[in-house]
């Protein structure tokens, strides 16, 4: 799964879980839904996403370190 698809899956999961918690547990959980929506909006405007940085340092760290190494090797000729 690509990084973008992973971020979309996480955001969608957060929204669905927080809506369910807001309906069944407490309406205050809808604030978390609003936070996720605000983060998605901010990410579209600034092209920066905290979840992307977190995933690059954890789950996708190997993929990005190998691709940056390959780019460096290509640049050296």
C-alpha positions as CSV (number, residue, x, y, z in Angstrom):
1,X,0.0,0.0,0.0
2,X,1.3,3.4,-0.9
3,X,1.8,6.2,1.6
4,X,-1.1,8.3,0.4
5,X,-3.5,5.3,0.5
6,X,-2.3,4.5,4.0
7,X,-3.0,8.1,5.1
8,X,-6.5,8.1,3.6
9,X,-7.2,4.7,5.3
10,X,-6.1,6.0,8.7
11,X,-8.1,9.3,8.3
12,X,-11.2,7.3,7.2
13,X,-10.9,4.9,10.1
14,X,-10.5,7.8,12.6
15,X,-13.6,9.5,11.2
16,X,-15.8,6.3,11.3
17,X,-14.6,5.4,14.8
18,X,-15.1,8.9,16.2
19,X,-18.6,9.2,14.6
20,X,-19.6,5.8,16.2
21,X,-18.1,6.9,19.6
22,X,-19.9,10.3,19.3
23,X,-23.2,8.5,18.6
24,X,-22.9,5.7,21.2
25,X,-20.7,7.2,24.0
26,X,-20.5,11.0,24.1
27,X,-21.1,13.8,21.6
28,X,-17.7,15.2,22.6
29,X,-16.2,12.6,20.3
30,X,-17.4,14.6,17.3
31,X,-14.7,17.1,18.2
32,X,-12.2,14.4,17.1
33,X,-14.0,14.1,13.8
34,X,-13.8,17.9,13.4
35,X,-10.0,17.7,14.2
36,X,-9.4,15.1,11.5
37,X,-11.4,17.2,9.0
38,X,-9.5,20.3,9.9
39,X,-6.2,18.4,9.6
40,X,-7.2,17.2,6.1
41,X,-8.1,20.7,5.1
42,X,-4.8,22.1,6.5
43,X,-2.9,19.4,4.7
44,X,-4.5,20.2,1.3
45,X,-3.6,23.9,1.7
46,X,-0.1,23.7,3.1
47,X,1.0,20.4,1.5
48,X,2.3,19.2,4.9
49,X,0.8,16.4,6.9
50,X,1.9,15.3,10.3
51,X,0.8,11.7,9.7
52,X,2.9,11.5,6.6
53,X,6.0,12.5,8.6
54,X,5.2,9.9,11.3
55,X,4.7,7.1,8.8
56,X,7.9,8.1,6.9
57,X,9.8,7.7,10.2
58,X,8.2,4.4,11.2
59,X,6.4,2.1,8.8
60,X,7.7,3.5,5.5
61,X,11.2,4.4,6.8
62,X,12.9,1.5,4.9
63,X,11.2,2.4,1.6
64,X,12.2,6.1,1.8
65,X,15.7,5.4,2.9
66,X,16.4,3.0,0.1
67,X,14.8,5.4,-2.5
68,X,16.8,8.4,-1.3
69,X,20.0,6.2,-1.4
70,X,19.2,5.3,-5.0
71,X,18.6,8.9,-5.9
72,X,21.9,9.9,-4.3
73,X,23.7,7.1,-6.2
74,X,22.1,8.3,-9.5
75,X,23.2,11.9,-8.8
76,X,26.8,10.8,-8.3
77,X,26.8,9.2,-11.7
